[in-house]
Amino acid sequence: MKNITDSFVSLGHWSSAGSFGFNTDILATNPINLSVVLGVLIFFGKGVLSDLLDNRKQRILNTIRNSEELRGGAIEQLEKARARLRKVEIEADQFRVNGYSEIEREKLNLINSTYKTLEQLENYKNETIHFEQQRAINQVRQRVFQQALQGALGTLNSCLTNELHLRTISANIGMFGAMKEITN
């Protein structure tokens, strides 16, 4: 194992003028690795993300259609209520001649309840749309985060050798020891 490592180290010391070699400087290769990982994530995650967004869009459109149907039903109820209102107004005129004011109160209650129902339906539609949008955004964020994390873990696992792993652990233990001494 030491001979293989030495051969890579010796390849890294070749002159860079027109020759090919391995760069063993981990700080210089990290931007390249990150750009490759990001490129792969974008290339492979684009289709999944697009499908997810299309599905979300269809659900939101279905919710909007359902809300529009509810709105149509509410408008129909409003028209019925208006027809009833016209009927009540005719009766009110007849009763007003006789001195009844109870019909006027019923008319106002009917109008108020109809408008309240319409407002409630409109609020429900808006809340449903907002909720579905937030849920879609959160699911997309979660899916992208999971894919990025899986890609990063895959890259780390494929690039991390036992020797490098042990050196990293030793360096971190040394840093924690130094931090502990500073805090004491």
C-alpha positions as CSV (number, residue, x, y, z in Angstrom):
1,M,0.0,0.0,0.0
2,K,2.8,2.4,0.8
3,N,4.4,1.8,-2.7
4,I,1.1,2.7,-4.4
5,T,0.8,5.9,-2.3
6,D,4.4,6.8,-3.0
7,S,3.9,6.4,-6.7
8,F,0.9,8.8,-6.6
9,V,2.9,11.2,-4.5
10,S,5.8,11.0,-7.0
11,L,3.4,11.6,-9.8
12,G,2.3,14.8,-8.1
13,H,5.9,16.1,-8.1
14,W,6.4,15.9,-11.8
15,S,6.9,19.2,-13.6
16,S,3.6,20.7,-14.8
17,A,5.0,22.0,-18.1
18,G,3.1,19.9,-20.7
19,S,2.8,16.7,-18.7
20,F,0.0,14.9,-17.0
21,G,0.0,14.2,-13.3
22,F,-2.2,13.8,-10.2
23,N,-2.9,16.8,-8.0
24,T,-2.6,15.7,-4.4
25,D,-3.4,19.1,-3.0
26,I,-6.8,18.6,-1.5
27,L,-7.5,22.3,-1.2
28,A,-6.9,22.8,-5.0
29,T,-9.1,19.9,-6.0
30,N,-12.1,20.7,-3.8
31,P,-13.6,23.3,-6.1
32,I,-13.3,20.9,-9.0
33,N,-15.0,18.1,-7.0
34,L,-17.7,20.4,-5.9
35,S,-18.4,21.6,-9.4
36,V,-18.6,18.0,-10.7
37,V,-21.0,17.1,-7.8
38,L,-23.1,20.1,-8.5
39,G,-23.1,19.4,-12.3
40,V,-24.2,15.8,-11.7
41,L,-26.9,16.9,-9.2
42,I,-28.3,19.4,-11.7
43,F,-28.1,17.0,-14.6
44,F,-29.8,14.1,-12.9
45,G,-32.0,16.0,-10.5
46,K,-33.5,18.2,-13.2
47,G,-35.9,15.5,-14.5
48,V,-37.0,14.4,-11.0
49,L,-37.5,18.0,-10.0
50,S,-39.5,18.7,-13.2
51,D,-41.7,15.7,-12.6
52,L,-42.3,16.7,-9.0
53,L,-43.2,20.2,-10.0
54,D,-45.5,19.1,-12.8
55,N,-47.3,16.8,-10.3
56,R,-47.6,19.6,-7.8
57,K,-48.9,21.9,-10.5
58,Q,-51.6,19.4,-11.5
59,R,-52.7,19.1,-7.9
60,I,-52.8,22.8,-7.4
61,L,-54.7,23.2,-10.7
62,N,-57.2,20.5,-9.5
63,T,-57.6,22.3,-6.2
64,I,-58.2,25.6,-8.1
65,R,-60.8,23.9,-10.3
66,N,-62.5,22.4,-7.3
67,S,-62.5,25.9,-5.7
68,E,-63.9,27.4,-8.9
69,E,-66.7,24.8,-8.8
70,L,-67.4,25.7,-5.2
71,R,-67.4,29.3,-6.3
72,G,-69.8,28.5,-9.1
73,G,-72.1,26.7,-6.6
74,A,-71.9,29.7,-4.4
75,I,-72.8,32.0,-7.2
76,E,-75.7,29.8,-8.1
77,Q,-76.8,29.9,-4.4
78,L,-76.4,33.7,-4.6
79,E,-78.6,33.8,-7.7
80,K,-81.2,31.7,-5.9
81,A,-80.9,34.0,-2.9
82,R,-81.3,37.0,-5.1
83,A,-84.4,35.5,-6.6
84,R,-85.7,34.8,-3.1
85,L,-84.7,38.3,-2.2
86,R,-86.8,39.7,-5.1
87,K,-89.7,37.6,-3.9
88,V,-89.2,38.7,-0.4
89,E,-89.1,42.3,-1.5
90,I,-92.4,42.0,-3.3
91,E,-93.9,40.5,-0.2
92,A,-92.3,43.1,2.0
93,D,-93.9,45.9,-0.1
94,Q,-97.2,44.2,0.5
95,F,-96.6,43.8,4.2
96,R,-95.1,47.2,4.5
97,V,-98.4,48.7,3.5
98,N,-99.9,46.7,6.4
99,G,-97.1,47.8,8.7
100,Y,-94.9,44.6,9.0
101,S,-91.2,45.2,9.4
102,E,-90.2,41.6,10.1
103,I,-89.7,40.9,6.4
104,E,-87.1,43.6,6.1
105,R,-85.0,42.0,8.9
106,E,-85.3,38.6,7.2
107,K,-84.1,40.2,3.9
108,L,-81.0,41.7,5.6
109,N,-80.2,38.4,7.4
110,L,-80.5,36.5,4.1
111,I,-78.2,39.0,2.3
112,N,-75.6,38.9,5.2
113,S,-75.6,35.2,5.5
114,T,-75.1,34.8,1.7
115,Y,-72.2,37.3,1.6
116,K,-70.7,35.6,4.7
117,T,-71.0,32.2,2.9
118,L,-69.3,33.7,-0.2
119,E,-66.5,35.2,1.9
120,Q,-65.9,32.0,3.7
121,L,-65.8,30.1,0.4
122,E,-63.4,32.6,-1.1
123,N,-61.2,32.5,2.0
124,Y,-61.2,28.7,1.9
125,K,-60.2,28.7,-1.7
126,N,-57.3,31.2,-1.0
127,E,-56.1,29.2,2.0
128,T,-56.2,25.9,0.0
129,I,-54.2,27.4,-2.8
130,H,-51.6,28.9,-0.4
131,F,-51.4,25.6,1.6
132,E,-50.9,23.6,-1.6
133,Q,-48.2,26.0,-2.8
134,Q,-46.3,25.9,0.5
135,R,-46.6,22.1,0.7
136,A,-45.3,21.8,-2.9
137,I,-42.4,24.2,-2.1
138,N,-41.5,22.3,1.0
139,Q,-41.6,18.9,-0.7
140,V,-39.4,20.2,-3.5
141,R,-36.9,21.6,-1.0
142,Q,-36.8,18.4,1.0
143,R,-36.3,16.3,-2.2
144,V,-33.5,18.5,-3.4
145,F,-31.8,18.5,0.0
146,Q,-32.0,14.7,0.2
147,Q,-30.6,14.3,-3.3
148,A,-27.8,16.8,-2.6
149,L,-27.0,15.1,0.7
150,Q,-26.9,11.6,-1.0
151,G,-24.7,12.9,-3.7
152,A,-22.3,14.5,-1.2
153,L,-22.2,11.4,0.9
154,G,-21.5,9.3,-2.1
155,T,-18.7,11.6,-3.2
156,L,-17.2,11.6,0.3
157,N,-17.4,7.9,0.6
158,S,-15.8,7.3,-2.8
159,C,-13.0,9.9,-2.2
160,L,-12.2,9.1,1.5
161,T,-9.5,6.5,2.0
162,N,-8.7,4.8,5.3
163,E,-5.4,6.8,5.7
164,L,-7.0,10.1,4.9
165,H,-9.9,9.2,7.2
166,L,-7.5,8.5,10.1
167,R,-5.5,11.7,9.5
168,T,-8.8,13.7,9.5
169,I,-9.9,12.1,12.7
170,S,-6.5,12.8,14.4
171,A,-6.5,16.4,13.2
172,N,-10.1,16.9,14.6
173,I,-9.2,15.3,17.9
174,G,-6.2,17.6,18.1
175,M,-8.4,20.6,17.4
176,F,-10.9,19.6,20.1
177,G,-8.1,19.0,22.6
178,A,-6.7,22.5,21.9
179,M,-10.2,24.0,22.2
180,K,-10.7,22.2,25.5
181,E,-7.4,23.6,26.9
182,I,-8.4,27.1,25.8
183,T,-11.8,26.9,27.6
184,N,-10.3,25.5,30.8
